[in-house]
Structure formats: C-alpha cells, structure tokens
C-alpha cells in the first residue's frame, strides 16, 4: 500500500475511534439537558478552593438527569439568604459549625450529607524562622509590641495578620480573637481579596521576611508553606469563640497536628465538616437529590491535590471542570454506588476501556521534570506538556499514567523496551535523537535565550565586591606596584642630589625622605605646588625626566581604574549572543546550548542539570546562562523573580516534540491528529497562553 494512502486510512480510523471513545466530559454533556428535564440551580462559594467540589456535584446531578444551572458564585450571606428564599437550590460549600450563624431560625434550609468529615481545619501561622528566633508559639505573644512589630509591613506599629474576606464566617471569628486576647492595639486584621493577599504573603516568605496569616484546609497554601517545615501553628491563649459558636468551645483542642508546639494543639478553631446545603422544599420535591447528597464523600487529600493543580496551572474554568471529570473517572465504582443509591433506575457512568492493545486504554508516559514542561510538586504532575498530553489522551479516549525518569536516555530506553509509549519533558527534536526515537508534530517552537543577573537587585555591598573583583582580575595591582617603586626611586634620587644645597630636602634621611616622597608624588601628577623644587642642575634634569615618566605612569594608572570600572559594568551588559564572547557562560550537558556556544567561540561551563547553573550565576561564578528559552523565562518569572532576568530575543530556534517508538506509527498518527484538532479548536492556544503568556 502506498504510504500516503496508508496515512489517510490511519487518520480516518483514528477519527472514527475518537468519536467512539468519547471522554467523560462528553458523556456528561450528553445527559438530558432539554427544557423538559428537571432543573437544579447550583451555587458555589467565593473561595476558588471549593469550586472543584461544585463541579463534582454538577456532574453527579447531570448523571441523575437534571439540567444544572450554574454554578453561580455567591458569598456566604448571599447564598444562605437566597437558598432560604428558594432563589437558588443548593451548594457543596457549607462549613459547619462556622456557617451556622448564616442560617436564620425556621429557615427553609437543610444541611445534607458530609463530604468532608471533621477534617477542615483553620488557624493562624507564622514562619518557622521567626518563631524560633523570637520564641513565638502563641497568638498571645503578639501582645508584646516588639514581637508584633516583626510583622508590621505598613508601618503603623501593629502586626499585619492576613485574614479573611469581609463576609466570610472566619472574618468575624478573627475579629473576636483579636478582641478576646487583648490584641487590638498590636494586631491589625488585614482584609481584602484573600488570594492576592496570600500570594503576596508567600512572596514575602520567599524573600526571607516574617509572615503572619490565617488559612484553612483544604487549601493550596499548605502545599506552598508546609506546616511543621516552613511555618508553624500559633496556638491561642485559651478557647474563645463568638457566641453563636460557643457550643464548639470544647472542640478547639485538636490532636495530631504537625507544626504545633503542643499535642493536642489549641488551634482556637473547631474542626469543620464540609457539607451540602439545600433548600428544604427543593429536596422534598426531589428526593433523589437528597439521597445523592447523603452519599457523597470526597477525601480531603483529593481536594487538596486538586487545589495545588489548579493554582499551578492557572486554574482556567475548563481546567477545574476537567479535574472534576478526572476525579469521577478515577472513582467510578464509588460514584456509581452513589448514583444507584439515589436512583436505582439511573444509568451509571461507564469506565474507560483499559485494553492496552486496542484504541483507548492507558497511555504510559515517561516524564522528565523540567519546568514549565513537566512539574512535579506535592505528588502532582503539572506543566505545559503534562496538560497537553492529558488533552490529547482525552481526545483518544485514553487514561494517562505518568512515571518519572531522570534523563532523556532513560526515556528513550523505556520507550524502546515498551515500558512507556510516550516521553515528554522539553525534549528538543534533534537529528541524533531522530535516529533512535520518533517524534510527534512539534508541540512548541522556541529557541535559546540568555539569563543574567538583574543588576537592580545588587546591593551597594555587592557592587563594591564586584568592583574589587574586577580590579583584582585586571592589570591594576601590578601597576600599583610599579607606581610605588617608581615613586620611591624618584624620591631617593632627588634627596641624594639636593640634600646638601637645597633646604627643601632636609637632612638627615629620616626627615628628608618624607619631603622627597611628597615632591615625587606631586611632581609625577604634574600638580607641582612649587613649595618644593629642585635647585641644582642635576636635580632639575631629574625633575624634567620624572615629570615625563610620571605622566606616563599616572596615565596608565588612571586608565587601569577606568578599565576596571568598565569591566565591572559591562559584565551585566549582555543583551544578545554577540555579547557572550569572553564571558563565562553556563549551560547544561547534552543541550542545544552545549552545541551552540562553541560555535560562537564560547567554551561553556557545563552542569548536569540546568538548576545547578542558577546558583553559579547568583554567586558570580558565571556571567550568564544559556539554555532553552521557556525554561529560563519560567525560572526568571518564578523562583528567580527579582534576582535574574532574560535578555534579548530568542535565537538558535529549537522545536520540542513528544517522543515515541519508531514502531508505534499508529499512535503517532493518532496523537498528531489530536494535536491538530486542539490547534484548530483553539484549545492549544489557550494552554500555550496559560504557561507562556500571550505573544503579540
């Protein structure tokens, strides 16, 4: 069969299989959403860490045959008033006992089921370094103005406690604690939009500044600032809660909390259950939904893992919906039991095919961690290529199983042995690699770039040290020696020639040599104040010769200083590849940078892993780092923010692809078709912009 005809037939087969192997999202969307279907108006909380649960509930309601409106974002007071009046039907974000204050007496509101049982914790945290250095373990310690001043970022003399949005139930409790523990004069409750406030707090922590904040679980912050490692819990002096929560006073002492000075820990907050809340009349009219809500349990760890994924990837609405679909797919047996218990006649969600040889099945991936292509944090894989492969797999009706490897060589070996079918992690398409593996269509077209120190981040001390280093590496030290010797020789000669007949050069030697040294310096510099002059013929001849020689010595000395200053400044003035000549440049072994730098006459400083090059740059061991542009740009925007920056345009174009076995032609064709479909429907561009920003 002609190769072109074979590719066409494979493409048609892949399209048919893609239609037959609909992903879970398509299955959910295929539910009865006609006007005749019963409706459920779903709400969700203003904190995005609870939106995953809302999407899971939406999928379950659709499986029962409901047309779901929303979810609509509402704050606590707004939701409880609306659900009481029947203006909205339910949400999955009830926190109890904290939310009891929002439910008026005799309201038509029902709290149903328990998605998370007694596991939602809240409390106050301080960075571990400050806590250890100043002996801070209790919120009451902040009554000391000196201690409170450690956390004063706005200069008003009070500690800045990053707390809750206005309208959240936790806001009232924090205000109550500040008053009850006598902290009104030393602690300020900082309120606003929690997400940017806590992101700013994390940035402060990374910059080595003290931080004080409130947070809860499940929440992604616990993955960024880990209790017991990065931060510690602040206990409260004694149990105290607002009057509406007084029945929970005996629950604020909690055992087994890492990062707390005592066990059990006096957190000051009772653990909360996360529960569904619905309009009572709505549940009476829809008993299947009541039975469903009574069944649902979502592990706290799963919510936390999703929160980390959401924050890492930017959390587009489509991402959160996909996370919910993937969670339901991974827990099908349990989910179908809930659906059957709610409505025995409902059709359960079908599991994806797990036939390894047929279309569908599991796509085994060997991934090499290289941000932003592949990121592994808190046991969760994310990154541009990870998200892209999940989208491709969904197109193919396949599940994704990722295993970590350390090197590209290991990826190629795993693919060759059939242990993995796909390799990813910012692998550049090169001729040498094409000899042993095959590649998909390019998933990213980029190039190399240059990373340098952000000069504005250098302190005065660092600039002085850099200047002294420049002097030490120049000819200036030798010129100083020549200058000193020449001055001493000239001083001795003028003293010897003038000592007997010129009172300007005193005798004995101990007095006269100082006068001679003074004359030698001012004459060499051509300043010559005229207070000491040669009077004899031989002395005047020496003076004329010394003036000429001194001018040359002094000019050389001045030029050396100017050169050192220029070198010091020009070290950071690298704006493109043409400026790399003569510089110390680091790159990783077996990379495009290692091949490119010798071609422009630069002998690179090689490191095994590009992460090892960043400390070399910060410590001044190298002047620049050259590597793949997406990697260096991601580092400069995240971990290296404020310290390093990329300069110039990308150069030496590099294309990245997904590695496959040369014998796996069918999978390559199906992946390529899926990639083209993602490009055509705009999904690829949205994913690209999430990780690399929009390009003009």
MARKOL-418853 format. One record per residue (C-alpha): residue number from 0; x, y negated, z. Coordinates in steps of 0.5 Angstrom, whole numbers, always signed. Each point is the difference from the previous one (the first is absolute). Example, Ala and Ser with C-alpha at 12.3 -4.5 7.8 and 13.67 -1.06 7.14 Angstrom:
<atoms>
[0; [+25; +9; +16]]
[1; [+2; -7; -2]]
</atoms>
This chain:
<atoms>
[0; [+0; +0; +0]]
[1; [+3; -7; -2]]
[2; [+2; -4; +7]]
[3; [-4; -6; -2]]
[4; [-7; +5; +0]]
[5; [+2; +3; +6]]
[6; [+1; -6; +4]]
[7; [-7; -2; -3]]
[8; [-3; +6; +2]]
[9; [+3; +0; +7]]
[10; [-3; -7; +1]]
[11; [-7; +2; -2]]
[12; [+1; +6; +5]]
[13; [+2; -5; +6]]
[14; [-6; -5; -2]]
[15; [-5; +6; +1]]
[16; [+4; +3; +6]]
[17; [+0; -7; +3]]
[18; [-8; -1; -1]]
[19; [-1; +7; +3]]
[20; [+5; -2; +6]]
[21; [-4; -6; +3]]
[22; [+4; -2; +6]]
[23; [-4; -1; +7]]
[24; [-2; -8; -1]]
[25; [-3; +2; -7]]
[26; [-4; +6; +4]]
[27; [-2; -5; +5]]
[28; [-2; -5; -5]]
[29; [-4; +5; -4]]
[30; [-5; +0; +6]]
[31; [-7; -2; -1]]
[32; [+0; -8; +0]]
[33; [-6; -1; -3]]
[34; [-6; -5; +2]]
[35; [-4; +6; +3]]
[36; [+6; +2; +4]]
[37; [-1; -2; +8]]
[38; [+5; -6; +2]]
[39; [+5; -1; +5]]
[40; [+2; -6; +2]]
[41; [+7; +1; +3]]
[42; [+4; -6; +3]]
[43; [+8; +0; +3]]
[44; [+4; -4; +5]]
[45; [+4; -6; -2]]
[46; [+7; +4; +2]]
[47; [+2; +4; -6]]
[48; [+3; +6; +4]]
[49; [-7; +2; +1]]
[50; [-2; +0; -8]]
[51; [+2; +7; -1]]
[52; [-5; +3; +5]]
[53; [-5; -4; -4]]
[54; [+2; +3; -7]]
[55; [+0; +7; +3]]
[56; [-7; -1; +3]]
[57; [-2; -3; -7]]
[58; [+2; +6; -4]]
[59; [-4; +4; +5]]
[60; [-6; -4; -1]]
[61; [+0; +1; -7]]
[62; [+1; +7; +0]]
[63; [-7; +0; +4]]
[64; [-3; -3; -6]]
[65; [+0; -7; +3]]
[66; [+1; -6; -4]]
[67; [+5; -4; +4]]
[68; [+0; -8; +0]]
[69; [+7; -3; +2]]
[70; [+4; +1; +5]]
[71; [-2; -7; +2]]
[72; [+6; -4; +4]]
[73; [-3; -3; +7]]
[74; [+3; -2; +6]]
[75; [-3; +4; +7]]
[76; [-5; -5; +2]]
[77; [-3; -1; -7]]
[78; [+0; +8; -1]]
[79; [-4; +1; +6]]
[80; [-5; -5; -1]]
[81; [-1; +2; -7]]
[82; [-1; +7; +2]]
[83; [-5; -1; +5]]
[84; [-4; -4; -4]]
[85; [+0; +5; -6]]
[86; [+4; -4; -5]]
[87; [+6; +5; +0]]
[88; [-1; +7; +1]]
[89; [+7; +3; +3]]
[90; [+7; -1; +1]]
[91; [+6; +5; +2]]
[92; [+4; -5; +4]]
[93; [-3; +0; +7]]
[94; [+5; +0; +6]]
[95; [-3; +2; +7]]
[96; [-1; -3; +5]]
[97; [+3; -6; -3]]
[98; [-6; -1; -4]]
[99; [-5; +1; +5]]
[100; [+0; -8; +1]]
[101; [-3; -1; -7]]
[102; [-6; +5; +1]]
[103; [-6; -4; +3]]
[104; [-5; +3; +4]]
[105; [-5; +4; -3]]
[106; [+3; -1; -7]]
[107; [-2; +5; -5]]
[108; [+8; +2; -1]]
[109; [+2; +8; +1]]
[110; [+7; +2; +1]]
[111; [+1; +6; -3]]
[112; [+6; +6; +0]]
[113; [+7; -1; +2]]
[114; [+5; -1; -6]]
[115; [+6; -1; +5]]
[116; [-1; +2; +7]]
[117; [+3; -4; +5]]
[118; [+7; -1; -4]]
[119; [-1; -7; -2]]
[120; [+5; -4; +5]]
[121; [+1; -7; +1]]
[122; [+5; -4; +4]]
[123; [+6; -5; +0]]
[124; [+7; +1; -3]]
[125; [+7; -4; +1]]
[126; [+6; +2; -4]]
[127; [+5; +5; +4]]
[128; [+6; -4; +0]]
[129; [-3; -6; +3]]
[130; [-4; +5; +5]]
[131; [+7; +3; +2]]
[132; [+4; -6; +0]]
[133; [-5; -4; +5]]
[134; [-4; +6; +4]]
[135; [-6; -2; -4]]
[136; [-5; +6; +1]]
[137; [-7; -3; +3]]
[138; [-4; -5; -3]]
[139; [+0; -4; +6]]
[140; [+8; -1; -1]]
[141; [-3; -6; -5]]
[142; [-2; -4; +6]]
[143; [+7; -2; +1]]
[144; [+1; -6; -5]]
[145; [+8; +2; -1]]
[146; [-3; +7; -3]]
[147; [-6; -3; -3]]
[148; [+5; -5; -4]]
[149; [+4; +6; -3]]
[150; [-7; +1; -4]]
[151; [-1; -7; -2]]
[152; [+0; -2; -7]]
[153; [-4; -6; -1]]
[154; [+4; -4; +6]]
[155; [-6; -1; +4]]
[156; [+4; +4; +6]]
[157; [-5; +6; +0]]
[158; [+1; +7; -3]]
[159; [-4; +1; -6]]
[160; [-4; +6; +0]]
[161; [-2; +2; -7]]
[162; [-7; +3; +2]]
[163; [-7; +1; -4]]
[164; [-4; -4; -5]]
[165; [-6; -4; +3]]
[166; [-6; +4; +0]]
[167; [+4; +7; +2]]
[168; [-2; +3; +6]]
[169; [+7; +0; +2]]
[170; [+1; -7; +0]]
[171; [-5; -1; +6]]
[172; [+4; +5; +4]]
[173; [+7; -3; -1]]
[174; [-3; -7; +2]]
[175; [-3; +4; +6]]
[176; [+7; +3; +2]]
[177; [+4; -7; -1]]
[178; [-5; -3; +5]]
[179; [+0; +6; +5]]
[180; [+7; +1; +0]]
[181; [+1; -8; +1]]
[182; [+4; -1; -7]]
[183; [-4; -6; -2]]
[184; [+6; -4; +1]]
[185; [+5; +4; -3]]
[186; [-3; +4; -6]]
[187; [-4; -2; -6]]
[188; [-4; +5; -4]]
[189; [+2; -1; -7]]
[190; [-7; +1; -4]]
[191; [-1; +0; -8]]
[192; [+1; +5; -5]]
[193; [+3; +6; +3]]
[194; [+3; +3; -6]]
[195; [+5; -6; -2]]
[196; [+1; -1; +8]]
[197; [+2; +7; +1]]
[198; [+4; +0; -6]]
[199; [+4; -7; +2]]
[200; [+1; +4; +7]]
[201; [+3; +6; -4]]
[202; [+5; -5; -4]]
[203; [+2; -4; +7]]
[204; [+2; +7; +3]]
[205; [+4; +2; -6]]
[206; [+3; -7; +1]]
[207; [+2; +2; +7]]
[208; [-5; -5; +3]]
[209; [-4; +2; +6]]
[210; [-7; +2; -2]]
[211; [-7; +1; +5]]
[212; [-6; +2; -3]]
[213; [-6; +5; +0]]
[214; [-2; +5; -4]]
[215; [-4; +7; +0]]
[216; [+0; +7; -3]]
[217; [-1; +2; -6]]
[218; [+3; -6; -3]]
[219; [+6; +0; -4]]
[220; [+4; -5; +4]]
[221; [+2; +6; +5]]
[222; [+4; +3; -6]]
[223; [+4; -6; -1]]
[224; [+1; -2; +7]]
[225; [+0; +7; +3]]
[226; [-2; +0; +8]]
[227; [+6; +3; +4]]
[228; [+5; -2; -5]]
[229; [-1; -7; -3]]
[230; [-5; -2; +5]]
[231; [-2; +2; +7]]
[232; [-7; -1; +3]]
[233; [-2; -5; +5]]
[234; [-4; +2; +6]]
[235; [-5; -4; +3]]
[236; [+1; -2; +8]]
[237; [-7; +3; +1]]
[238; [-6; +3; -3]]
[239; [-5; -6; -2]]
[240; [-5; -1; -6]]
[241; [-5; -4; -2]]
[242; [-7; +1; +4]]
[243; [-3; +4; -6]]
[244; [+5; +5; +0]]
[245; [+1; +1; +8]]
[246; [-2; +7; -1]]
[247; [+6; +2; -3]]
[248; [+5; -3; +5]]
[249; [+2; +7; +2]]
[250; [+2; +2; -7]]
[251; [+5; -5; -1]]
[252; [+6; +4; +3]]
[253; [+2; +5; -5]]
[254; [+5; +6; +0]]
[255; [+5; +2; -5]]
[256; [+1; -7; -4]]
[257; [+7; -1; -3]]
[258; [+4; -6; +1]]
[259; [-4; -2; +7]]
[260; [+4; -1; +6]]
[261; [-4; +5; +4]]
[262; [-4; +6; -1]]
[263; [-6; -1; +1]]
[264; [+0; -7; -3]]
[265; [-4; -5; +2]]
[266; [-2; -3; -7]]
[267; [-5; -5; +2]]
[268; [-5; +3; -5]]
[269; [-4; +6; +0]]
[270; [+1; +5; -6]]
[271; [-6; -1; -5]]
[272; [-4; +5; -4]]
[273; [-1; -2; -8]]
[274; [-7; +2; -1]]
[275; [-5; -2; -6]]
[276; [-5; -5; +2]]
[277; [-7; +0; -4]]
[278; [-7; -3; +0]]
[279; [-4; +5; +4]]
[280; [-6; -1; -5]]
[281; [+4; +2; -5]]
[282; [+3; +6; +3]]
[283; [-8; +2; +2]]
[284; [-1; -1; -8]]
[285; [+6; +4; -2]]
[286; [+1; +6; +5]]
[287; [+5; +3; -5]]
[288; [+5; -6; +1]]
[289; [-1; +0; +8]]
[290; [+2; +8; -1]]
[291; [+6; -2; -4]]
[292; [+3; -6; +5]]
[293; [-1; +5; +5]]
[294; [+5; +5; -3]]
[295; [+6; -5; -3]]
[296; [+6; +0; +4]]
[297; [+6; -3; -3]]
[298; [+7; +2; +3]]
[299; [+4; -7; +3]]
[300; [+6; +2; -3]]
[301; [-3; +1; -7]]
[302; [-3; -7; +1]]
[303; [+7; -3; +2]]
[304; [+3; +3; -6]]
[305; [-4; -3; -5]]
[306; [+1; -7; +3]]
[307; [+7; +1; -1]]
[308; [-1; +2; -7]]
[309; [-5; -6; -1]]
[310; [+5; -5; +3]]
[311; [+6; +3; -4]]
[312; [-4; +0; -7]]
[313; [-3; -7; +1]]
[314; [-7; +4; +1]]
[315; [-4; -2; -6]]
[316; [-7; +2; +0]]
[317; [+1; +5; -5]]
[318; [+6; +3; +5]]
[319; [-5; +0; +6]]
[320; [-5; +4; -4]]
[321; [+5; +5; -3]]
[322; [+3; +1; +7]]
[323; [-7; +2; +3]]
[324; [-1; +5; -6]]
[325; [+6; +3; +1]]
[326; [-1; +1; +7]]
[327; [-7; +3; -1]]
[328; [+3; +5; -5]]
[329; [+5; +2; +5]]
[330; [-5; +1; +5]]
[331; [-5; +4; -5]]
[332; [-2; +5; +5]]
[333; [-2; -4; +6]]
[334; [-3; -5; -5]]
[335; [-5; +5; -3]]
[336; [-2; +2; +7]]
[337; [-2; -7; +2]]
[338; [-4; +0; -7]]
[339; [-3; +6; +1]]
[340; [-2; -1; +8]]
[341; [-3; -7; -2]]
[342; [-4; +3; -6]]
[343; [+0; +8; -2]]
[344; [-2; -2; -7]]
[345; [+5; -5; -2]]
[346; [+6; +2; -4]]
[347; [+7; +1; +3]]
[348; [+6; -4; -3]]
[349; [+4; +5; -5]]
[350; [+7; +1; +2]]
[351; [+5; -1; -6]]
[352; [+3; +6; -3]]
[353; [+6; +3; +2]]
[354; [+2; +4; -5]]
[355; [+8; -1; -1]]
[356; [+0; +2; -8]]
[357; [-7; -3; -2]]
[358; [-1; -7; -1]]
[359; [-2; -3; +6]]
[360; [+4; +3; +6]]
[361; [+5; -3; +4]]
[362; [+6; -5; -3]]
[363; [+6; +2; +4]]
[364; [+5; -7; +1]]
[365; [+7; +0; +2]]
[366; [+1; -7; +2]]
[367; [+6; -4; +2]]
[368; [-1; -6; +5]]
[369; [+2; -7; -4]]
[370; [-5; -6; +2]]
[371; [-4; -2; -4]]
[372; [-1; +6; -4]]
[373; [+0; +5; +6]]
[374; [-1; -2; +7]]
[375; [-1; +5; +6]]
[376; [-2; -3; +7]]
[377; [-4; +3; +5]]
[378; [+0; +6; -3]]
[379; [-4; -3; -6]]
[380; [+2; -1; -7]]
[381; [-1; -6; -4]]
[382; [+3; -4; -5]]
[383; [-1; -2; -7]]
[384; [+2; +7; -4]]
[385; [-4; +3; +6]]
[386; [-6; -4; -1]]
[387; [+0; +1; -8]]
[388; [+1; +8; +1]]
[389; [-6; +0; +4]]
[390; [-4; -4; -5]]
[391; [+3; +5; -6]]
[392; [-2; +6; +4]]
[393; [-7; -2; +2]]
[394; [+0; -1; -8]]
[395; [+2; +7; -1]]
[396; [-4; +3; +6]]
[397; [+6; +2; +4]]
[398; [+2; -1; +7]]
[399; [+6; -2; +2]]
[400; [+6; +3; +4]]
[401; [+6; -4; +2]]
[402; [+6; +2; +2]]
[403; [+6; -4; +2]]
[404; [+7; +1; -3]]
[405; [+7; -4; +1]]
[406; [+3; +0; -7]]
[407; [-2; +0; -7]]
[408; [+4; +6; -1]]
[409; [-5; +4; +5]]
[410; [-6; -3; -4]]
[411; [+3; +3; -7]]
[412; [+2; +7; +4]]
[413; [-7; +0; +3]]
[414; [-4; -1; -7]]
[415; [+5; +5; -3]]
[416; [-2; +5; +5]]
[417; [-7; -1; -1]]
[418; [-1; -3; +8]]
[419; [-2; -6; -3]]
[420; [-3; -2; -6]]
[421; [+1; -8; +0]]
[422; [+6; -4; +3]]
[423; [-1; -7; +2]]
[424; [+4; -6; +4]]
[425; [+2; -5; -5]]
[426; [+4; +5; -5]]
[427; [+3; -4; -6]]
[428; [-1; +3; -7]]
[429; [+7; +2; -2]]
[430; [+3; +4; -5]]
[431; [+3; +4; +4]]
[432; [-6; +2; +4]]
[433; [-4; +1; -6]]
[434; [+5; +6; -1]]
[435; [-3; +4; +6]]
[436; [-7; -3; +1]]
[437; [-5; -3; -4]]
[438; [-4; -7; +2]]
[439; [-7; -3; -1]]
[440; [-1; -6; -3]]
[441; [+4; -6; +4]]
[442; [-4; -2; +6]]
[443; [+4; -6; +1]]
[444; [+4; -4; -5]]
[445; [+5; -5; +4]]
[446; [+8; +0; +1]]
[447; [+5; -2; +4]]
[448; [+1; -6; +5]]
[449; [+5; -4; +5]]
[450; [-1; +0; +7]]
[451; [+4; -5; +4]]
[452; [-1; -4; +7]]
[453; [-5; -5; +1]]
[454; [+5; -6; +1]]
[455; [-5; -4; +4]]
[456; [+0; +6; +5]]
[457; [+7; -1; +2]]
[458; [+1; -4; +7]]
[459; [+6; -5; +1]]
[460; [+4; +5; +3]]
[461; [-1; +5; -6]]
[462; [+2; -5; -5]]
[463; [+6; -2; +5]]
[464; [+2; +7; +0]]
[465; [-1; +1; -8]]
[466; [+5; -6; -1]]
[467; [+5; +2; +5]]
[468; [+0; +7; -4]]
[469; [+0; -4; -7]]
[470; [+7; -4; +3]]
[471; [+3; +7; +2]]
[472; [-1; +3; -6]]
[473; [+3; -6; -4]]
[474; [+7; -3; -1]]
[475; [-1; -5; +5]]
[476; [+3; +4; +6]]
[477; [+7; +0; -4]]
[478; [-1; -7; -2]]
[479; [-1; -2; +7]]
[480; [+7; +4; +2]]
[481; [+3; -4; -6]]
[482; [-2; -6; +2]]
[483; [+2; +1; +7]]
[484; [+7; +2; -2]]
[485; [+1; -6; -4]]
[486; [-2; -5; +5]]
[487; [+5; +3; +5]]
[488; [+5; +0; -5]]
[489; [-1; -7; -2]]
[490; [-1; -2; +7]]
[491; [+7; +3; +2]]
[492; [+4; -3; -6]]
[493; [-3; -8; +1]]
[494; [+2; +1; +7]]
[495; [+7; +2; -2]]
[496; [+1; -5; -5]]
[497; [-3; -6; +4]]
[498; [+2; +2; +7]]
[499; [+6; -5; +1]]
[500; [-2; -6; -3]]
[501; [-8; +0; +0]]
[502; [-3; -2; +7]]
[503; [-7; +3; -3]]
[504; [+3; +7; +0]]
[505; [+2; +1; +8]]
[506; [+6; +4; +3]]
[507; [+0; +5; +3]]
[508; [-3; +5; -4]]
[509; [-6; +1; +4]]
[510; [-2; -7; -1]]
[511; [+2; -1; -7]]
[512; [-3; +7; -3]]
[513; [-7; -2; +2]]
[514; [+1; -7; -3]]
[515; [+3; +3; -6]]
[516; [-6; +5; -1]]
[517; [-5; -5; +1]]
[518; [+4; -4; -6]]
[519; [+0; +6; -4]]
[520; [-8; +1; +0]]
[521; [-2; -7; -1]]
[522; [+5; +0; -6]]
[523; [-2; +6; -3]]
[524; [-7; -2; +0]]
[525; [+2; -7; -4]]
[526; [-3; -3; +6]]
[527; [+6; -3; +3]]
[528; [-2; -5; +5]]
[529; [+7; -4; +0]]
[530; [+1; +1; +7]]
[531; [+6; +5; -1]]
[532; [+4; -1; -6]]
[533; [+7; +3; -3]]
[534; [+5; -6; +0]]
[535; [+6; +4; -2]]
[536; [+2; +1; -8]]
[537; [+0; +8; +1]]
[538; [-7; -1; +5]]
[539; [-3; -4; -6]]
[540; [+2; +5; -5]]
[541; [-3; +6; +4]]
[542; [-7; -4; +1]]
[543; [-1; -1; -7]]
[544; [+1; +7; -1]]
[545; [-4; +2; +5]]
[546; [-6; -4; -2]]
[547; [+0; +3; -7]]
[548; [+1; +7; +3]]
[549; [-5; -2; +6]]
[550; [-5; -2; -5]]
[551; [+0; +7; -4]]
[552; [+0; +4; +7]]
[553; [-6; -4; +2]]
[554; [-4; +0; -6]]
[555; [+1; +8; +0]]
[556; [-3; +0; +7]]
[557; [-6; -4; -2]]
[558; [-1; +4; -6]]
[559; [+0; +6; +4]]
[560; [-5; -2; +5]]
[561; [-5; -3; -6]]
[562; [+1; +7; -3]]
[563; [-2; +4; +7]]
[564; [-6; -4; +0]]
[565; [-2; +1; -7]]
[566; [+1; +8; +1]]
[567; [-4; -1; +6]]
[568; [-6; -3; -3]]
[569; [+1; +4; -7]]
[570; [-1; +7; +4]]
[571; [-7; -1; +1]]
[572; [-1; -4; -7]]
[573; [-1; +6; -4]]
[574; [-6; -1; -5]]
[575; [+1; +6; -5]]
[576; [+4; +5; -3]]
[577; [+5; -5; -2]]
[578; [+2; -2; +7]]
[579; [+2; +7; +2]]
[580; [+7; +0; -3]]
[581; [+5; +0; +6]]
[582; [-5; +1; +5]]
[583; [-1; +6; +5]]
[584; [-7; +4; -2]]
[585; [-3; +6; +3]]
[586; [-5; +5; -4]]
[587; [-2; +7; +1]]
[588; [+3; +6; -3]]
[589; [-3; +3; -6]]
[590; [-4; -6; -1]]
[591; [-1; -5; -6]]
[592; [+4; -5; +4]]
[593; [+6; +5; +0]]
[594; [+0; +1; -7]]
[595; [-1; -8; -2]]
[596; [+5; -3; +5]]
[597; [+7; +3; -3]]
[598; [-3; -2; -7]]
[599; [+1; -8; +2]]
[600; [+7; +1; +4]]
[601; [-3; +1; +7]]
[602; [+2; +6; +4]]
[603; [-6; +1; +4]]
[604; [+0; +2; +8]]
[605; [-3; +7; +0]]
[606; [-5; +2; +5]]
[607; [-4; +7; +0]]
[608; [-7; -4; +2]]
[609; [-2; -7; -2]]
[610; [-2; -1; +7]]
[611; [+7; +0; +2]]
[612; [+2; -6; -4]]
[613; [-4; -4; +3]]
[614; [+4; -1; +7]]
[615; [+6; -1; -4]]
[616; [-3; -6; -3]]
[617; [-2; -3; +6]]
[618; [+7; +2; +3]]
[619; [+3; -4; -5]]
[620; [+4; +7; -3]]
[621; [-3; -2; -7]]
[622; [-2; -6; -3]]
[623; [-6; +3; -4]]
[624; [-4; +7; -1]]
[625; [-2; +2; -7]]
[626; [-6; +5; -1]]
[627; [-7; +2; -2]]
[628; [-4; -7; +0]]
[629; [-6; +3; +3]]
[630; [+4; +3; +6]]
[631; [+4; -6; +1]]
[632; [-6; -5; -1]]
[633; [-4; +4; +5]]
[634; [+5; +0; +5]]
[635; [+1; -7; +0]]
[636; [-7; -1; +1]]
[637; [-1; +4; +6]]
[638; [+6; +3; +4]]
[639; [+5; -6; -3]]
[640; [-5; -6; +0]]
[641; [+4; -6; +2]]
[642; [+6; +3; +0]]
[643; [+1; +2; -7]]
[644; [-3; -1; -7]]
[645; [+1; +2; -7]]
[646; [+2; -5; -5]]
[647; [+0; +0; -8]]
[648; [-4; +3; -5]]
[649; [+0; +8; +0]]
[650; [+5; +3; -5]]
[651; [+2; +6; -3]]
[652; [-7; +3; -1]]
[653; [-2; +6; +4]]
[654; [-6; +5; -1]]
[655; [-3; +4; +5]]
[656; [-4; +7; -1]]
[657; [-3; +6; +3]]
[658; [+5; +6; +0]]
[659; [-3; +7; -3]]
[660; [+3; +6; -2]]
[661; [+1; +0; -8]]
[662; [-4; +7; +0]]
[663; [-6; -4; +3]]
[664; [-2; -3; -6]]
[665; [-8; +1; +1]]
[666; [+1; -4; +7]]
[667; [+4; -6; -3]]
[668; [-5; -1; -6]]
[669; [-6; +0; +5]]
[670; [+4; -5; +5]]
[671; [+2; -4; -6]]
[672; [-8; +0; -2]]
[673; [-2; -2; +7]]
[674; [+6; -6; +1]]
[675; [-3; -3; -7]]
[676; [-7; +1; +3]]
[677; [+2; -4; +6]]
[678; [+3; -5; -4]]
[679; [-6; -1; -5]]
[680; [-5; -1; +6]]
[681; [+5; -5; +4]]
[682; [+1; +5; +6]]
[683; [+7; +0; -2]]
[684; [+1; -8; +0]]
[685; [-4; -1; +7]]
[686; [+5; +5; +3]]
[687; [+6; -3; -3]]
[688; [-2; -7; +3]]
[689; [-1; +3; +7]]
[690; [+7; +2; +0]]
[691; [+4; -4; -4]]
[692; [-5; -7; -1]]
[693; [-3; -3; -6]]
[694; [+5; -1; -6]]
[695; [-1; -7; -4]]
</atoms>
